[in-house]
Amino acid sequence: MATTIRSGVVAICAACAATRPRRRLPLDRTRRLPQLQRPSLSTTFLPQIRCQGVWRSTVRSASDTSGAPPVTAPGTSDAAAAGDEVLLEAPGSFRVYRSGKIDRLNDPTILPAGVDEATGVTSKDVVLDAGTGLSVRLYLPNKLQDASTKLPVVVYFHGGAFLIGSARDPTYHNYLNALAAAAGVLAVSVDYRLAPEHPLPAAYDDSWAALRWAASAQDGWIADHGDASKLFVAGDSAGANIAHEMLVRDGGPRIEGAVLLHPWFSGNTAIEGEPPAAARVTGLLWSYACRGSAVGGADDPRMNPLASPALERLACARMLVTTGLEDGLAARNRAYYEAVAASGWRGRAAWLELEGEGHVFFLGKLHCDNAKRLMDRVVAFIAEA
C-alpha cells in the first residue's frame, strides 16, 4: 500500500473485491435483511488463512522482516515455533502472530500540530487522560467570518482495524486539515488506544470519553468557536464502526449528524454480494482486537449492526453512509444503510457510492476527482445543519 496506512482492512477489501463481478448495488428498501445466526467465533486464529496472496499465513521468526522463507533453529520446540507463526499479514500495515504479538509495519512518522500552510488550518493537541494516554488533536480553520462565528464540531475517529493508526500520522493529519478547511468546521480527531495491547472496548471507551469532552466545550477553542448544537461524529473504516457505536450508547450528547465513510462491519456469515473471504478474515481480526470480549463472535452487535435491534435508537438526526464499489465491504455498507433506512429510527439517511474506487481511497488520493466528489458531499451534508 502506498503511503503506509489507509486502514487495516484495505488489502483484504481490495483483494476480495477483485474476485467478484463489478456491478452497481441495487437500492431495495423492501428487501428482507438476512436472518443471521449467532454462533461463537473462537479467538484462536487458525493457520492457512489466505486471500489471493494479499493476506498471507506463514511461519517465520517474529524478528524477521525480510520476507525470507521461515527457518526453525535447531532445538526450537514446537510450541516456540507455533508462537512465531504468522496468522494474518496485511503487507505494509501489520503482521499478527499466533502468540498474540503484532508487528506494526506502517510508517511511524508523526506530524506535529501547528499551522498547515496549504489550508491555513491551525491544529493543537490536548491530553484528556494522562493515565491512559488518551488525547485529541483539534483543527481550527482560519475562515471565521467574525469573532462571534460558531462552527459545527466534528468528532473524527481514524481507521486502522483497531490495530494501527493515529490522529497524528500524516494520512489523518492531512485529511483533517482538508476537512476542516473545506467544511468550515472545528474538528476533533481522537487518538484512542489500540489493540491488542489495549483490547476492545478500550478504543470505544476512549472515543466515548472524547465525544463527551468535545460536547462539554471545556476547551477554549470549542467554547469560543464551536457550536455544540451542531455536533457531528465521523470516521472511516474502523473509525466509522466507532462512530456507529457512539450513536447507540446511552447517555450521550445530542448529535446532529453522522458521516460513516466506508464503515467496517462484518459478521459470522457473508451476506449476499459479499466475498466470503472478507467476512472470514475481518471476523478473525475482530476477534483478535477483542481478545475474548466479543459476544457472538463477529455477530457481536458492535461489529455486525445487522444482528442488532439498536438501529432504531441511533442518537443522531441525520446520517450519510458512503462506499466505493471496488470495496470488498460495499455490499455490507449498502446493507447497513438499508437497515438504517428501514428501521424505526426517525432520522434521515443518505447514501453515496462511487464507481471504480476501493476502500478509503480518498485518504491516499485527496485531490482526485472522486475524492473531491466525496468531500463535496460531506461538506454539503454538514452544511445542512
C-alpha positions as a Markdown table, in Angstrom:
| # | Residue | x | y | z |
|---|---|---|---|---|
| 1 | Met | 0.0 | 0.0 | 0.0 |
| 2 | Ala | 1.3 | 3.4 | -0.9 |
| 3 | Thr | 1.9 | 6.0 | 1.8 |
| 4 | Thr | 1.6 | 3.4 | 4.6 |
| 5 | Ile | -1.6 | 3.3 | 6.5 |
| 6 | Arg | -5.0 | 3.7 | 4.9 |
| 7 | Ser | -6.8 | 1.2 | 7.0 |
| 8 | Gly | -6.0 | -2.3 | 8.4 |
| 9 | Val | -8.6 | -3.8 | 6.1 |
| 10 | Val | -7.6 | -2.1 | 2.8 |
| 11 | Ala | -5.6 | -5.0 | 1.5 |
| 12 | Ile | -8.3 | -7.6 | 2.2 |
| 13 | Cys | -11.0 | -5.4 | 0.7 |
| 14 | Ala | -9.1 | -4.8 | -2.5 |
| 15 | Ala | -8.2 | -8.4 | -2.9 |
| 16 | Cys | -11.7 | -9.7 | -2.3 |
| 17 | Ala | -13.3 | -7.1 | -4.5 |
| 18 | Ala | -11.1 | -8.4 | -7.3 |
| 19 | Thr | -12.7 | -11.8 | -7.1 |
| 20 | Arg | -16.3 | -10.6 | -7.7 |
| 21 | Pro | -18.0 | -9.1 | -10.7 |
| 22 | Arg | -18.4 | -5.3 | -10.8 |
| 23 | Arg | -21.9 | -4.1 | -10.6 |
| 24 | Arg | -23.8 | -1.2 | -9.1 |
| 25 | Leu | -25.5 | -2.2 | -5.9 |
| 26 | Pro | -29.3 | -2.1 | -6.3 |
| 27 | Leu | -31.2 | 0.1 | -3.8 |
| 28 | Asp | -34.0 | -2.0 | -2.4 |
| 29 | Arg | -35.5 | -0.9 | 0.8 |
| 30 | Thr | -38.2 | -3.7 | 0.6 |
| 31 | Arg | -35.6 | -6.4 | 0.5 |
| 32 | Arg | -35.6 | -8.6 | 3.6 |
| 33 | Leu | -32.4 | -8.5 | 5.5 |
| 34 | Pro | -30.7 | -11.8 | 6.1 |
| 35 | Gln | -31.5 | -13.6 | 9.3 |
| 36 | Leu | -28.2 | -14.1 | 10.9 |
| 37 | Gln | -27.4 | -16.8 | 13.4 |
| 38 | Arg | -25.0 | -16.1 | 16.2 |
| 39 | Pro | -22.5 | -18.9 | 16.5 |
| 40 | Ser | -19.4 | -18.4 | 18.6 |
| 41 | Leu | -16.2 | -17.3 | 16.8 |
| 42 | Ser | -13.1 | -18.6 | 18.5 |
| 43 | Thr | -10.5 | -16.0 | 19.5 |
| 44 | Thr | -7.8 | -18.6 | 18.4 |
| 45 | Phe | -6.6 | -17.9 | 14.9 |
| 46 | Leu | -6.4 | -20.8 | 12.6 |
| 47 | Pro | -3.5 | -21.3 | 10.2 |
| 48 | Gln | -3.6 | -21.2 | 6.4 |
| 49 | Ile | -5.9 | -18.1 | 6.2 |
| 50 | Arg | -5.3 | -16.9 | 2.7 |
| 51 | Cys | -6.9 | -14.4 | 0.3 |
| 52 | Gln | -5.4 | -14.1 | -3.2 |
| 53 | Gly | -1.9 | -13.6 | -1.9 |
| 54 | Val | -2.6 | -10.3 | -0.3 |
| 55 | Trp | -3.2 | -11.7 | 3.1 |
| 56 | Arg | -0.7 | -14.4 | 4.0 |
| 57 | Ser | -0.4 | -17.1 | 6.6 |
| 58 | Thr | 3.2 | -18.2 | 7.0 |
| 59 | Val | 5.7 | -19.2 | 9.7 |
| 60 | Arg | 8.8 | -17.0 | 10.3 |
| 61 | Ser | 10.7 | -15.6 | 13.2 |
| 62 | Ala | 9.0 | -12.8 | 15.0 |
| 63 | Ser | 12.0 | -10.6 | 14.4 |
| 64 | Asp | 12.3 | -11.4 | 10.7 |
| 65 | Thr | 11.0 | -8.7 | 8.4 |
| 66 | Ser | 12.9 | -9.8 | 5.3 |
| 67 | Gly | 10.1 | -11.9 | 3.9 |
| 68 | Ala | 12.5 | -14.8 | 3.5 |
| 69 | Pro | 11.3 | -18.4 | 3.9 |
| 70 | Pro | 10.8 | -19.4 | 7.6 |
| 71 | Val | 13.7 | -21.1 | 9.3 |
| 72 | Thr | 13.4 | -23.0 | 12.6 |
| 73 | Ala | 16.5 | -23.1 | 14.7 |
| 74 | Pro | 17.8 | -26.5 | 15.8 |
| 75 | Gly | 16.4 | -27.4 | 19.2 |
| 76 | Thr | 13.5 | -25.0 | 18.9 |
| 77 | Ser | 10.4 | -26.5 | 20.4 |
| 78 | Asp | 7.2 | -27.0 | 18.5 |
| 79 | Ala | 5.5 | -24.6 | 21.0 |
| 80 | Ala | 8.0 | -21.9 | 20.4 |
| 81 | Ala | 7.7 | -22.3 | 16.6 |
| 82 | Ala | 3.9 | -22.2 | 16.9 |
| 83 | Gly | 4.2 | -18.9 | 18.8 |
| 84 | Asp | 6.1 | -17.4 | 15.8 |
| 85 | Glu | 3.5 | -18.5 | 13.3 |
| 86 | Val | 2.2 | -15.6 | 11.3 |
| 87 | Leu | -1.5 | -16.0 | 11.1 |
| 88 | Leu | -2.5 | -12.8 | 9.3 |
| 89 | Glu | -0.5 | -10.3 | 7.4 |
| 90 | Ala | -1.5 | -7.1 | 5.6 |
| 91 | Pro | 1.7 | -6.1 | 3.8 |
| 92 | Gly | 2.7 | -2.6 | 4.7 |
| 93 | Ser | 0.2 | -2.5 | 7.6 |
| 94 | Phe | 0.6 | -5.2 | 10.2 |
| 95 | Arg | 1.6 | -8.8 | 10.9 |
| 96 | Val | -0.2 | -10.9 | 13.5 |
| 97 | Tyr | 1.4 | -13.9 | 15.2 |
| 98 | Arg | -0.2 | -16.9 | 16.9 |
| 99 | Ser | 1.4 | -15.8 | 20.2 |
| 100 | Gly | -0.7 | -12.6 | 20.1 |
| 101 | Lys | 2.3 | -10.4 | 19.1 |
| 102 | Ile | 1.7 | -7.8 | 16.4 |
| 103 | Asp | 4.3 | -6.1 | 14.2 |
| 104 | Arg | 3.1 | -2.7 | 13.0 |
| 105 | Leu | 4.6 | -2.2 | 9.6 |
| 106 | Asn | 3.1 | 1.2 | 8.8 |
| 107 | Asp | 5.2 | 4.3 | 8.7 |
| 108 | Pro | 5.6 | 5.6 | 12.3 |
| 109 | Thr | 6.0 | 9.2 | 11.2 |
| 110 | Ile | 4.2 | 11.6 | 13.4 |
| 111 | Leu | 3.4 | 15.1 | 12.3 |
| 112 | Pro | 3.4 | 17.9 | 14.9 |
| 113 | Ala | 0.4 | 20.1 | 15.4 |
| 114 | Gly | 0.6 | 23.7 | 14.1 |
| 115 | Val | -0.4 | 25.8 | 11.1 |
| 116 | Asp | -0.9 | 24.0 | 7.8 |
| 117 | Glu | 0.4 | 26.2 | 5.0 |
| 118 | Ala | -1.8 | 24.5 | 2.3 |
| 119 | Thr | -5.1 | 25.1 | 4.1 |
| 120 | Gly | -4.5 | 27.7 | 6.7 |
| 121 | Val | -5.9 | 25.4 | 9.4 |
| 122 | Thr | -4.3 | 25.6 | 12.8 |
| 123 | Ser | -4.1 | 22.4 | 15.0 |
| 124 | Lys | -3.2 | 21.6 | 18.6 |
| 125 | Asp | -3.0 | 18.5 | 20.8 |
| 126 | Val | -4.9 | 18.2 | 24.1 |
| 127 | Val | -4.3 | 15.3 | 26.5 |
| 128 | Leu | -7.6 | 14.2 | 28.1 |
| 129 | Asp | -6.3 | 11.4 | 30.3 |
| 130 | Ala | -2.6 | 11.2 | 31.2 |
| 131 | Gly | -3.2 | 7.8 | 32.8 |
| 132 | Thr | -4.4 | 6.1 | 29.6 |
| 133 | Gly | -2.7 | 8.4 | 27.1 |
| 134 | Leu | -6.0 | 9.4 | 25.5 |
| 135 | Ser | -5.6 | 12.6 | 23.5 |
| 136 | Val | -7.2 | 14.6 | 20.7 |
| 137 | Arg | -6.0 | 16.9 | 18.0 |
| 138 | Leu | -8.1 | 19.9 | 17.3 |
| 139 | Tyr | -8.3 | 21.7 | 14.0 |
| 140 | Leu | -9.5 | 25.3 | 13.6 |
| 141 | Pro | -9.9 | 26.8 | 10.1 |
| 142 | Asn | -9.0 | 30.4 | 9.5 |
| 143 | Lys | -12.2 | 31.2 | 7.6 |
| 144 | Leu | -14.0 | 32.7 | 10.6 |
| 145 | Gln | -16.3 | 35.5 | 9.3 |
| 146 | Asp | -16.2 | 37.3 | 12.6 |
| 147 | Ala | -15.4 | 36.7 | 16.3 |
| 148 | Ser | -18.9 | 35.6 | 17.0 |
| 149 | Thr | -19.0 | 32.8 | 14.3 |
| 150 | Lys | -19.7 | 29.4 | 15.8 |
| 151 | Leu | -18.6 | 26.4 | 13.8 |
| 152 | Pro | -20.0 | 22.9 | 13.6 |
| 153 | Val | -18.0 | 20.5 | 15.7 |
| 154 | Val | -16.9 | 17.2 | 14.1 |
| 155 | Val | -15.5 | 14.5 | 16.3 |
| 156 | Tyr | -13.5 | 12.2 | 14.0 |
| 157 | Phe | -12.3 | 8.6 | 14.6 |
| 158 | His | -9.5 | 7.3 | 12.4 |
| 159 | Gly | -9.4 | 3.8 | 10.8 |
| 160 | Gly | -6.9 | 1.0 | 11.1 |
| 161 | Ala | -8.8 | -2.2 | 12.1 |
| 162 | Phe | -8.4 | -1.0 | 15.8 |
| 163 | Leu | -4.8 | -2.1 | 15.5 |
| 164 | Ile | -2.9 | 0.7 | 13.8 |
| 165 | Gly | -3.2 | 4.4 | 13.0 |
| 166 | Ser | -3.1 | 7.6 | 14.9 |
| 167 | Ala | -4.7 | 11.1 | 14.8 |
| 168 | Arg | -1.1 | 12.4 | 14.5 |
| 169 | Asp | 0.1 | 10.4 | 11.5 |
| 170 | Pro | 0.4 | 12.2 | 8.1 |
| 171 | Thr | -2.6 | 10.4 | 6.5 |
| 172 | Tyr | -5.1 | 11.6 | 9.0 |
| 173 | His | -3.5 | 14.9 | 9.8 |
| 174 | Asn | -3.6 | 15.9 | 6.2 |
| 175 | Tyr | -7.2 | 14.6 | 5.8 |
| 176 | Leu | -8.5 | 16.5 | 8.8 |
| 177 | Asn | -6.8 | 19.7 | 7.7 |
| 178 | Ala | -8.6 | 19.3 | 4.3 |
| 179 | Leu | -11.9 | 18.5 | 6.0 |
| 180 | Ala | -11.8 | 21.5 | 8.5 |
| 181 | Ala | -10.9 | 23.9 | 5.6 |
| 182 | Ala | -13.5 | 22.6 | 3.1 |
| 183 | Ala | -16.4 | 22.2 | 5.6 |
| 184 | Gly | -15.6 | 25.2 | 7.8 |
| 185 | Val | -15.7 | 23.0 | 10.9 |
| 186 | Leu | -13.9 | 22.7 | 14.2 |
| 187 | Ala | -12.6 | 19.1 | 14.0 |
| 188 | Val | -11.6 | 16.9 | 17.0 |
| 189 | Ser | -9.6 | 13.9 | 15.9 |
| 190 | Val | -9.4 | 11.2 | 18.6 |
| 191 | Asp | -6.2 | 9.3 | 19.3 |
| 192 | Tyr | -7.6 | 6.3 | 21.0 |
| 193 | Arg | -5.8 | 3.3 | 22.4 |
| 194 | Leu | -5.0 | 0.4 | 20.1 |
| 195 | Ala | -5.5 | -3.4 | 20.3 |
| 196 | Pro | -4.1 | -5.9 | 21.1 |
| 197 | Glu | -2.2 | -4.1 | 23.9 |
| 198 | His | -5.5 | -2.4 | 24.8 |
| 199 | Pro | -8.3 | -4.8 | 23.7 |
| 200 | Leu | -11.7 | -3.5 | 22.8 |
| 201 | Pro | -13.7 | -1.9 | 24.3 |
| 202 | Ala | -10.7 | 0.4 | 25.1 |
| 203 | Ala | -11.0 | 2.2 | 21.7 |
| 204 | Tyr | -14.7 | 2.6 | 22.1 |
| 205 | Asp | -14.4 | 3.9 | 25.7 |
| 206 | Asp | -11.7 | 6.4 | 24.7 |
| 207 | Ser | -13.8 | 7.6 | 21.8 |
| 208 | Trp | -16.9 | 7.9 | 24.1 |
| 209 | Ala | -14.9 | 10.0 | 26.6 |
| 210 | Ala | -13.5 | 12.2 | 23.8 |
| 211 | Leu | -17.0 | 12.7 | 22.4 |
| 212 | Arg | -18.5 | 13.8 | 25.7 |
| 213 | Trp | -15.5 | 16.0 | 26.3 |
| 214 | Ala | -16.0 | 17.8 | 23.0 |
| 215 | Ala | -19.7 | 18.2 | 23.7 |
| 216 | Ser | -18.9 | 19.8 | 27.1 |
| 217 | Ala | -16.9 | 22.6 | 25.4 |
| 218 | Gln | -14.3 | 22.5 | 28.2 |
| 219 | Asp | -11.5 | 23.5 | 25.8 |
| 220 | Gly | -11.2 | 27.2 | 24.9 |
| 221 | Trp | -11.3 | 26.7 | 21.2 |
| 222 | Ile | -14.5 | 24.8 | 21.4 |
| 223 | Ala | -16.0 | 27.2 | 23.8 |
| 224 | Asp | -15.1 | 30.2 | 21.7 |
| 225 | His | -15.6 | 28.9 | 18.2 |
| 226 | Gly | -17.7 | 25.7 | 18.4 |
| 227 | Asp | -21.4 | 25.2 | 18.3 |
| 228 | Ala | -22.4 | 22.2 | 20.4 |
| 229 | Ser | -25.8 | 22.2 | 18.9 |
| 230 | Lys | -24.2 | 21.2 | 15.6 |
| 231 | Leu | -22.2 | 18.2 | 16.8 |
| 232 | Phe | -21.2 | 15.5 | 14.3 |
| 233 | Val | -19.4 | 12.2 | 14.5 |
| 234 | Ala | -17.4 | 10.9 | 11.6 |
| 235 | Gly | -14.9 | 8.3 | 10.8 |
| 236 | Asp | -13.5 | 5.9 | 8.1 |
| 237 | Ser | -13.4 | 2.1 | 8.2 |
| 238 | Ala | -12.9 | 1.0 | 11.8 |
| 239 | Gly | -13.4 | 4.7 | 12.7 |
| 240 | Ala | -16.8 | 4.6 | 11.1 |
| 241 | Asn | -17.5 | 1.5 | 13.2 |
| 242 | Ile | -16.7 | 3.5 | 16.2 |
| 243 | Ala | -18.9 | 6.3 | 15.1 |
| 244 | His | -21.8 | 3.9 | 14.9 |
| 245 | Glu | -21.1 | 2.6 | 18.4 |
| 246 | Met | -21.2 | 6.2 | 19.7 |
| 247 | Leu | -24.7 | 6.5 | 18.3 |
| 248 | Val | -26.1 | 3.5 | 20.1 |
| 249 | Arg | -24.7 | 4.1 | 23.6 |
| 250 | Asp | -27.0 | 5.6 | 26.2 |
| 251 | Gly | -26.5 | 8.9 | 27.9 |
| 252 | Gly | -24.5 | 10.7 | 25.2 |
| 253 | Pro | -24.9 | 14.2 | 23.8 |
| 254 | Arg | -27.3 | 15.1 | 21.1 |
| 255 | Ile | -25.7 | 14.6 | 17.7 |
| 256 | Glu | -26.8 | 16.4 | 14.6 |
| 257 | Gly | -25.3 | 14.1 | 12.1 |
| 258 | Ala | -23.0 | 11.1 | 11.5 |
| 259 | Val | -20.7 | 10.6 | 8.5 |
| 260 | Leu | -19.7 | 6.9 | 8.0 |
| 261 | Leu | -17.0 | 6.7 | 5.3 |
| 262 | His | -16.7 | 3.1 | 4.1 |
| 263 | Pro | -17.6 | 1.6 | 7.5 |
| 264 | Trp | -16.0 | -1.6 | 8.6 |
| 265 | Phe | -18.8 | -4.0 | 9.6 |
| 266 | Ser | -18.7 | -7.8 | 9.3 |
| 267 | Gly | -20.5 | -10.9 | 10.5 |
| 268 | Asn | -20.0 | -14.6 | 11.0 |
| 269 | Thr | -21.8 | -15.3 | 7.7 |
| 270 | Ala | -21.2 | -13.5 | 4.4 |
| 271 | Ile | -24.3 | -11.6 | 3.1 |
| 272 | Glu | -25.4 | -11.5 | -0.5 |
| 273 | Gly | -22.8 | -9.9 | -2.7 |
| 274 | Glu | -20.1 | -10.0 | -0.1 |
| 275 | Pro | -16.9 | -12.1 | -0.7 |
| 276 | Pro | -16.8 | -14.9 | 1.8 |
| 277 | Ala | -13.2 | -14.2 | 2.5 |
| 278 | Ala | -14.0 | -10.7 | 3.6 |
| 279 | Ala | -16.3 | -11.9 | 6.3 |
| 280 | Arg | -13.9 | -14.7 | 7.4 |
| 281 | Val | -10.8 | -12.6 | 7.7 |
| 282 | Thr | -12.4 | -9.4 | 9.1 |
| 283 | Gly | -14.1 | -11.7 | 11.6 |
| 284 | Leu | -10.8 | -13.0 | 12.7 |
| 285 | Leu | -9.3 | -9.5 | 13.0 |
| 286 | Trp | -12.3 | -8.5 | 15.1 |
| 287 | Ser | -11.8 | -11.5 | 17.4 |
| 288 | Tyr | -8.1 | -10.6 | 17.7 |
| 289 | Ala | -8.9 | -7.0 | 18.6 |
| 290 | Cys | -11.4 | -8.1 | 21.3 |
| 291 | Arg | -9.3 | -10.8 | 22.7 |
| 292 | Gly | -12.2 | -12.7 | 24.3 |
| 293 | Ser | -14.7 | -9.9 | 24.9 |
| 294 | Ala | -16.8 | -10.4 | 21.8 |
| 295 | Val | -20.3 | -11.6 | 22.2 |
| 296 | Gly | -21.3 | -14.0 | 19.4 |
| 297 | Gly | -18.1 | -13.6 | 17.5 |
| 298 | Ala | -18.3 | -11.3 | 14.5 |
| 299 | Asp | -22.1 | -11.1 | 15.1 |
| 300 | Asp | -21.3 | -9.0 | 18.1 |
| 301 | Pro | -23.6 | -6.0 | 17.5 |
| 302 | Arg | -20.6 | -3.7 | 17.6 |
| 303 | Met | -19.2 | -5.4 | 14.5 |
| 304 | Asn | -22.5 | -6.5 | 13.0 |
| 305 | Pro | -25.2 | -3.9 | 13.5 |
| 306 | Leu | -27.5 | -6.0 | 11.2 |
| 307 | Ala | -27.8 | -8.5 | 14.1 |
| 308 | Ser | -28.8 | -5.8 | 16.5 |
| 309 | Pro | -32.2 | -4.1 | 17.1 |
| 310 | Ala | -30.4 | -0.9 | 18.3 |
| 311 | Leu | -30.6 | 0.9 | 14.9 |
| 312 | Glu | -34.0 | 2.5 | 15.7 |
| 313 | Arg | -32.4 | 4.4 | 18.6 |
| 314 | Leu | -29.5 | 6.0 | 16.7 |
| 315 | Ala | -28.7 | 9.2 | 18.6 |
| 316 | Cys | -28.4 | 11.5 | 15.6 |
| 317 | Ala | -30.8 | 13.4 | 13.4 |
| 318 | Arg | -29.1 | 12.6 | 10.1 |
| 319 | Met | -26.7 | 10.1 | 8.6 |
| 320 | Leu | -24.5 | 9.8 | 5.5 |
| 321 | Val | -23.1 | 6.4 | 4.6 |
| 322 | Thr | -20.6 | 6.1 | 1.7 |
| 323 | Thr | -18.7 | 3.3 | -0.1 |
| 324 | Gly | -16.6 | 2.6 | -3.1 |
| 325 | Leu | -17.9 | 0.0 | -5.5 |
| 326 | Glu | -14.5 | -1.7 | -5.7 |
| 327 | Asp | -14.5 | -2.1 | -1.9 |
| 328 | Gly | -15.0 | -5.7 | -0.7 |
| 329 | Leu | -17.2 | -4.2 | 2.0 |
| 330 | Ala | -19.5 | -2.4 | -0.4 |
| 331 | Ala | -22.4 | -4.9 | -0.1 |
| 332 | Arg | -22.1 | -4.8 | 3.7 |
| 333 | Asn | -22.1 | -1.0 | 3.6 |
| 334 | Arg | -25.2 | -1.0 | 1.5 |
| 335 | Ala | -27.0 | -3.5 | 3.7 |
| 336 | Tyr | -26.2 | -1.3 | 6.7 |
| 337 | Tyr | -27.6 | 1.8 | 5.0 |
| 338 | Glu | -30.8 | -0.1 | 4.0 |
| 339 | Ala | -31.2 | -1.5 | 7.5 |
| 340 | Val | -30.9 | 2.0 | 9.0 |
| 341 | Ala | -33.4 | 3.4 | 6.4 |
| 342 | Ala | -35.9 | 0.6 | 7.1 |
| 343 | Ser | -35.6 | 0.7 | 10.9 |
| 344 | Gly | -37.8 | 2.7 | 13.2 |
| 345 | Trp | -35.2 | 5.4 | 13.5 |
| 346 | Arg | -36.8 | 8.8 | 13.0 |
| 347 | Gly | -33.8 | 10.4 | 11.3 |
| 348 | Arg | -32.9 | 10.8 | 7.6 |
| 349 | Ala | -30.3 | 8.6 | 6.0 |
| 350 | Ala | -28.3 | 9.4 | 2.8 |
| 351 | Trp | -26.2 | 7.2 | 0.6 |
| 352 | Leu | -23.2 | 7.8 | -1.7 |
| 353 | Glu | -21.4 | 5.2 | -3.8 |
| 354 | Leu | -18.5 | 5.9 | -6.1 |
| 355 | Glu | -17.6 | 3.8 | -9.2 |
| 356 | Gly | -14.1 | 2.5 | -9.6 |
| 357 | Glu | -12.9 | 3.2 | -6.0 |
| 358 | Gly | -11.7 | 0.9 | -3.3 |
| 359 | His | -11.7 | 1.0 | 0.5 |
| 360 | Val | -11.0 | 4.5 | 1.9 |
| 361 | Phe | -9.3 | 5.5 | -1.4 |
| 362 | Phe | -9.8 | 9.2 | -0.6 |
| 363 | Leu | -7.2 | 9.1 | 2.2 |
| 364 | Gly | -4.4 | 8.5 | -0.3 |
| 365 | Lys | -5.8 | 10.5 | -3.2 |
| 366 | Leu | -7.2 | 13.7 | -1.6 |
| 367 | His | -7.1 | 15.6 | -4.9 |
| 368 | Cys | -8.6 | 13.0 | -7.3 |
| 369 | Asp | -12.0 | 13.7 | -8.9 |
| 370 | Asn | -13.9 | 11.1 | -6.8 |
| 371 | Ala | -12.2 | 12.3 | -3.6 |
| 372 | Lys | -13.4 | 15.8 | -4.4 |
| 373 | Arg | -16.9 | 14.5 | -5.1 |
| 374 | Leu | -16.9 | 12.7 | -1.7 |
| 375 | Met | -15.6 | 15.8 | 0.1 |
| 376 | Asp | -18.2 | 18.0 | -1.6 |
| 377 | Arg | -20.9 | 15.6 | -0.4 |
| 378 | Val | -19.6 | 15.6 | 3.1 |
| 379 | Val | -19.4 | 19.4 | 3.1 |
| 380 | Ala | -23.0 | 19.7 | 1.8 |
| 381 | Phe | -24.2 | 17.2 | 4.4 |
| 382 | Ile | -22.6 | 19.2 | 7.3 |
| 383 | Ala | -23.9 | 22.5 | 5.9 |
| 384 | Glu | -27.5 | 21.3 | 6.2 |
| 385 | Ala | -27.3 | 21.7 | 9.9 |
